[in-house]
Amino acid sequence: MAVVAKWMCDRDNSMFDNKKDADAYDKMLELAEGFSALLQQHIPDVDETKAEEFGIFLAKNKEAIMQACKGRVEALEEIDSQAIDNVRPLSAQAS
């Protein structure tokens, strides 16, 4: 019987086949946590779950966001349309 190494992310117990993917995922979650905290700091009434979802969305799409901040706004159009469908304005959630 063979032994198969797996790496686990201690933030959410996600499992990975290699350390590189596990480290990249952990860094993405760390960035998402920072985005969520920033959003909650500047919009105190935001729902914690929605702030976390938006933080993860930003972190997963950081490359396109960085390009847009550098003046290539069309990079935002490259963000997966499925991910966009999951994000709705906070005012729409309150209705």
N, C-alpha and C positions, 0 to 999 in steps of 0.2 A: 504494500500500500504506500502510495506517495504522500508526502507532506506538502501541502500547498500553503504558502505564506499569504496572509491577508493583512491589510492595514485598516485600522478603524479610526475614524474621526471622533475625537472625544467630545465634540460639541453636540453631535446628533446621532452618534453611533453608526454612521454610514460606513460601509465596507468597500475597500478598493483592492485591486489586484497588485498595485505597485505603489511605492512610497511617493513617487513624483505626483501621481494623480491625487493621492490623499493629501499631500502638502498643498497642492494648488487649490483643492476644495476647501481646506481649512483656511487658507488665506482669503478665499472668496467670502467665506462666512464671516471672517474677521472684518473685512471691508464692509460687508452688509450690515454688521452690527454697528459700525461707525456711522454709516449713512442713516441708519434707523435712529440712533441717538441724536444725531444732528437734526433730523427732521422733528423729533419729539422736543428738542430744545427750542427750536424756532417756531414750532406750531404745537403748543402745549396741549391743545384739545384733540389732537389726532389720536385715533384708536391705535393701541399698541400693536395689534395684529396687522393692521394696514401699514403701519410704519415699518414693521419687519418685512412684509411682502414687498414694499417699495424699495427698501434697502437691498434686499436680495436681487430684485429686478435691476437696480442700478449697478450692483456689483457684478452680476452676470454679463452686463453689457458695457463694462467699463471702457473697453477699447473704442467702441463707437462713440461713447460719451466724451472721451478724451479727444478724439478726432474732431468732434463737433465744437468742443471748447477751443480748439486751435484754429477754428474758422471753417472747417469742412462740415457744415451743418447737414449736408445731404447724407452724412454717415448715420444719422439717426434713422433714416429710412431703411437702413440695412438691418435694423434690429428685427429679430424674428417676429413676424406678424402674429403668431400664436401668443407670444408673450404680451404683445400689446393688447390683445383681446382680454387678457386677465386683469388689466389695469383700467380702472374706471375713476373718474373724478370723485373726490371725497364727498362733494356736495350731492352726487348721485346716490351715494350709499345712504345718506341721511334721509332721503325722501322715502 
